[in-house]
Amino acid sequence: MMQTAQEKFFDFVKQSVLPGKEKAAEEVLAKSFADIDAANYDDQKAAQLKQELLPLIEPERQPEITLVLEQFKDTL
């Protein structure tokens, strides 16, 4: 189950997802949140999240999402 911070992050990212890629983005984020909840999230997993998520994001929003991903990673 998502924590409050995860829900806010998910909602924020969801607004930037390319049309038709919502399900894929949800799956990528759910996998990352599961890793976080299992205390199995590290810099390698953060890099993998970025690599998998950015292609699903609208190009003009990618810099903003990249910044948020870095901030999110630093809070863990």
GROMACS elastic network, one bead per residue, 0.5 to 0.9 nm:
[ bonds ]
;  ai    aj funct       b0    kb
    1    33     6  0.85572   500
    1    34     6  0.82975   500
    1    37     6  0.86755   500
    2     5     6  0.80265   500
    2     6     6  0.56457   500
    2     7     6  0.59779   500
    2    30     6  0.83256   500
    2    33     6  0.70390   500
    2    34     6  0.84996   500
    2    37     6  0.86017   500
    3     6     6  0.51165   500
    3     7     6  0.61494   500
    3     8     6  0.87494   500
    3    33     6  0.87984   500
    3    37     6  0.89669   500
    4     7     6  0.50401   500
    4     8     6  0.63209   500
    4     9     6  0.86359   500
    5     8     6  0.51619   500
    5     9     6  0.61563   500
    5    10     6  0.85090   500
    6     9     6  0.50131   500
    6    10     6  0.59393   500
    6    11     6  0.84964   500
    6    33     6  0.72357   500
    7    11     6  0.60722   500
    7    12     6  0.85081   500
    8    11     6  0.51448   500
    8    12     6  0.61192   500
    8    13     6  0.86372   500
    9    12     6  0.51056   500
    9    13     6  0.61676   500
    9    14     6  0.84617   500
    9    68     6  0.85654   500
    9    72     6  0.82880   500
   10    13     6  0.52377   500
   10    14     6  0.59502   500
   10    15     6  0.88194   500
   10    26     6  0.79296   500
   10    29     6  0.71951   500
   10    30     6  0.89821   500
   11    14     6  0.50730   500
   11    15     6  0.66308   500
   12    15     6  0.56329   500
   12    16     6  0.74057   500
   12    65     6  0.88774   500
   13    16     6  0.54402   500
   13    17     6  0.67011   500
   13    25     6  0.85203   500
   13    57     6  0.81318   500
   13    65     6  0.70599   500
   14    17     6  0.53975   500
   14    18     6  0.89400   500
   14    22     6  0.70614   500
   14    25     6  0.76038   500
   14    26     6  0.79680   500
   14    57     6  0.87164   500
   15    18     6  0.88022   500
   16    56     6  0.85064   500
   16    57     6  0.55545   500
   16    58     6  0.58105   500
   16    59     6  0.89927   500
   16    60     6  0.89603   500
   16    61     6  0.62764   500
   16    62     6  0.82513   500
   16    65     6  0.81529   500
   17    20     6  0.82877   500
   17    21     6  0.63701   500
   17    22     6  0.61556   500
   17    25     6  0.71957   500
   17    53     6  0.89189   500
   17    54     6  0.88821   500
   17    56     6  0.56934   500
   17    58     6  0.58361   500
   17    61     6  0.87616   500
   18    21     6  0.54857   500
   18    22     6  0.71316   500
   18    55     6  0.87155   500
   18    56     6  0.57387   500
   18    57     6  0.53175   500
   18    58     6  0.51848   500
   18    59     6  0.86981   500
   19    22     6  0.68171   500
   19    56     6  0.88139   500
   19    58     6  0.86597   500
   20    23     6  0.75778   500
   20    24     6  0.85944   500
   21    24     6  0.53697   500
   21    25     6  0.62151   500
   21    26     6  0.86459   500
   21    56     6  0.59672   500
   21    57     6  0.82893   500
   22    25     6  0.51638   500
   22    26     6  0.61086   500
   22    27     6  0.86680   500
   22    56     6  0.80080   500
   23    26     6  0.50491   500
   23    27     6  0.62311   500
   23    28     6  0.87126   500
   24    27     6  0.51289   500
   24    28     6  0.62635   500
   24    29     6  0.86850   500
   24    53     6  0.85304   500
   24    56     6  0.76484   500
   25    28     6  0.51110   500
   25    29     6  0.61636   500
   25    30     6  0.84599   500
   25    52     6  0.83946   500
   25    53     6  0.62893   500
   25    56     6  0.64751   500
   25    57     6  0.84735   500
   26    29     6  0.52272   500
   26    30     6  0.59577   500
   26    31     6  0.85539   500
   27    30     6  0.50520   500
   27    31     6  0.61373   500
   27    32     6  0.86577   500
   28    31     6  0.53071   500
   28    32     6  0.64186   500
   28    33     6  0.87601   500
   28    49     6  0.69407   500
   28    52     6  0.69340   500
   28    53     6  0.66631   500
   29    32     6  0.50702   500
   29    33     6  0.60696   500
   29    34     6  0.85214   500
   29    49     6  0.75468   500
   29    53     6  0.79370   500
   30    33     6  0.50674   500
   30    34     6  0.60972   500
   30    35     6  0.86393   500
   31    34     6  0.51345   500
   31    35     6  0.63599   500
   31    36     6  0.87588   500
   31    49     6  0.88664   500
   32    35     6  0.50587   500
   32    36     6  0.62463   500
   32    37     6  0.86492   500
   32    41     6  0.74908   500
   32    45     6  0.74733   500
   32    46     6  0.80715   500
   32    49     6  0.68005   500
   33    37     6  0.60894   500
   33    38     6  0.85161   500
   33    41     6  0.86213   500
   34    37     6  0.50568   500
   34    38     6  0.61280   500
   34    39     6  0.85871   500
   34    40     6  0.83111   500
   34    41     6  0.88325   500
   35    38     6  0.50701   500
   35    39     6  0.61660   500
   35    41     6  0.52917   500
   35    42     6  0.89505   500
   35    45     6  0.82437   500
   36    39     6  0.50246   500
   36    40     6  0.57422   500
   36    41     6  0.50404   500
   36    42     6  0.85660   500
   36    76     6  0.81226   500
   37    40     6  0.74670   500
   37    41     6  0.83521   500
   38    41     6  0.78085   500
   39    42     6  0.86160   500
   40    45     6  0.83197   500
   41    44     6  0.78263   500
   41    45     6  0.56452   500
   41    46     6  0.71319   500
   41    76     6  0.82517   500
   42    45     6  0.52567   500
   42    46     6  0.61992   500
   42    47     6  0.86968   500
   42    73     6  0.84021   500
   42    76     6  0.85715   500
   43    47     6  0.61493   500
   43    48     6  0.85593   500
   43    73     6  0.77838   500
   44    47     6  0.51285   500
   44    48     6  0.62109   500
   44    49     6  0.86702   500
   45    49     6  0.61252   500
   45    50     6  0.86449   500
   46    49     6  0.50751   500
   46    50     6  0.63186   500
   46    51     6  0.86581   500
   46    69     6  0.79640   500
   46    70     6  0.83707   500
   46    73     6  0.65241   500
   47    50     6  0.51262   500
   47    51     6  0.61473   500
   47    52     6  0.86383   500
   48    51     6  0.50025   500
   48    52     6  0.60814   500
   48    53     6  0.83679   500
   49    52     6  0.52345   500
   49    53     6  0.57933   500
   49    54     6  0.82937   500
   49    69     6  0.85657   500
   50    53     6  0.52297   500
   50    54     6  0.58088   500
   50    55     6  0.88492   500
   50    65     6  0.89516   500
   50    66     6  0.72602   500
   50    69     6  0.70995   500
   50    70     6  0.89828   500
   51    54     6  0.59845   500
   51    55     6  0.74291   500
   52    55     6  0.65449   500
   52    56     6  0.76206   500
   53    56     6  0.54399   500
   53    57     6  0.68168   500
   54    57     6  0.51732   500
   54    58     6  0.82240   500
   54    59     6  0.83983   500
   54    62     6  0.63234   500
   54    65     6  0.77509   500
   54    66     6  0.77061   500
   55    58     6  0.79335   500
   55    59     6  0.81901   500
   55    62     6  0.85435   500
   56    59     6  0.88312   500
   57    60     6  0.83721   500
   57    61     6  0.66866   500
   57    62     6  0.60918   500
   57    65     6  0.80933   500
   58    61     6  0.54058   500
   58    62     6  0.63911   500
   59    62     6  0.52526   500
   59    63     6  0.81266   500
   60    63     6  0.72210   500
   60    64     6  0.83698   500
   61    64     6  0.54504   500
   61    65     6  0.62329   500
   61    66     6  0.86222   500
   62    65     6  0.50517   500
   62    66     6  0.59309   500
   62    67     6  0.85674   500
   63    66     6  0.50474   500
   63    67     6  0.62811   500
   63    68     6  0.87258   500
   64    67     6  0.51690   500
   64    68     6  0.63071   500
   64    69     6  0.86455   500
   65    69     6  0.60125   500
   65    70     6  0.85817   500
   66    69     6  0.50648   500
   66    70     6  0.63068   500
   66    71     6  0.87127   500
   67    70     6  0.51901   500
   67    71     6  0.63026   500
   67    72     6  0.85876   500
   68    72     6  0.59227   500
   68    73     6  0.84496   500
   69    73     6  0.60522   500
   69    74     6  0.85929   500
   70    73     6  0.51154   500
   70    74     6  0.62927   500
   70    75     6  0.89156   500
   71    74     6  0.51228   500
   71    75     6  0.65684   500
   72    75     6  0.53449   500
   72    76     6  0.69950   500
   73    76     6  0.55866   500
